[in-house]
Amino acid sequence: MNLKICLFTSAALFAAIGDAAEKTAIRVGAMASGTLNWELAAMRNQGLLDKAGLAVENVAIANQQAGKVALQAGAVDLIVSDWIWTSSMRGEGVKLSFYPFSDTSGALLVANDSPIKTLADLKGKKLGIAGGELDKNWLLLQALGRQQQIDLNAGVEKIYGAPPLLSQQLLDKRVDALLTYWQFAVRLEARGYRTLLSGEDIVRQLGIVETVPSIGYVFKQDWADQHKAALKQFFDLSRVARDSLCSNDAEWAKILPLTEAGSPAEQDRLRAGYCKGRIEQWTPAQQTAAEKIHQMLHQVDSKLTGASDHIQPGTFWSAD
């Protein structure tokens, strides 16, 4: 009897090992509070990964910079970052590629009763900037200022810091305006703060009519080429998970704790912003628009874009 149990157990173990061996492993670097983590949780909740030939490992990363380091070191296969960094790394000989994940972007916010109505009104005020002096939204805002003959580096006191800390400074009235990432922007909107300009507004006023994904999956090109079918399957599952979170209240409720929303108003705004950022298409026209944005950023500060004023060939990965 014991021998039979032992033989059965061994057979089951070897079968499990065989199943695991047939699956393609993908190590995904995701921040605990990031939207990629929401989708990974939704994939598991819905059993999507069990049905696929994928063994997805969720590797926790502390922040975006940690994710970039992990990707380059080979500790993860895939992270979420932007095409600007991807292109600059290719310019340095590191063959990374980008595939769109979301077109959500940040926003410039002020208190609802603030006298600040235009960019010109920022003169003499304190401006909080999430992400540092090379933040893409900050550089684009400077480009818009130049277009309006406004030098945002003159007469504006700039305070750089982490998004949560800057949000608190705005709440405490220690800064007059805040340029921050979309999740933090919608939390402030839920508390009555006013968006002066969204990231989409800035790009549109700069003359870009196409919607350009702001962030995407970034991975090593050679790894992606070796695992093309598996990567395409992962992207498909990600879209299925995102669509379910946007259309199914029960599925959204399962991942709600991951959003760290403090109120029903925040929950609603986070879900709306997340769903608004869904990628519907990734066309040559959008990629051409990305090139225009890259050139604008390069003109403001080439330290972000790298030496070239053009997006490096191979930056945008094709799943075809």
Beta strands, then each sheet from edge to edge (+ up, - down):
strand 1: 24-31
strand 2: 54-61
strand 3: 79-81
strand 4: 96-102
strand 5: 107-110
strand 6: 126-130
strand 7: 157-161
strand 8: 177-180
strand 9: 194-198
strand 10: 215-220
sheet 1: 1+ 2+
sheet 2: 3+ 10- 4+
sheet 3: 7+ 6+ 8+ 5- 9+
end
